[in-house]
Amino acid sequence: MSISENLQRIYTEITQLAEQKTGGAPRVFHDTEWPSPCEIPNSVENKSVAWQQVAQQGSLDKLEKALETQFPQQLKEYFASFYSDNLFANYQEHNLCLLQAWSEQDFDRLQQNITGHVLMKRRLKQADTVFFATCEEDDLLLVMDLADGSIWLEYLGKAPHHKLADSMAAFLSECKGLYYVQ
């Protein structure tokens, strides 16, 4: 299954769980200053809005050029397939948050954060990694090693310490969508 197909599968699992728990689409806090194509029209109620995953055609090409690196294709596909709220998931009994871009503005902000992360890794003389998810533990990230595309756990500012999967596709194939009533 491709990266985008796995992301879509996880979103579908979240949507089905939301439907079971709330009778409707997944909902997120509605911030009028942070609009998104994911917002379902006319669905704002009680300071929340229903949302859906929306295909996008983003690109990390300019970021690659600026950082003078090459991102694995699976990382590019992960961040540039959809606009979406973050996807809560479970991987081998660990709850995590798969980071997604909510809008074009959020995609730009995400790229700035990736830049900061890569530059920090270089200052620390560590291998380049890019974060793509967070764990329940605040400073624990899931990252992709840019050298080989493998997926690791990494404490912020530290070298990766525990390999989870050989690729993003292998990692995502084991993730199951979760829905939290917000």
Secondary structure, DSSP 8 states (H G I E B T S, - for coil): --HHHHHHHHHHHHHHHHHHHHSSS-EEE--TTS--TTB-TT--BTTEEEB--EE-----HHHHHHHT----HHHHHHHHSEE-S-EEEEETTEEEEE--BSSHHHHHHHHHHHHHHHHHHHHTT---EEEEEEESSTTEEEEEETTT--EEEEETTS---EEEESSHHHHHHT-EE-----
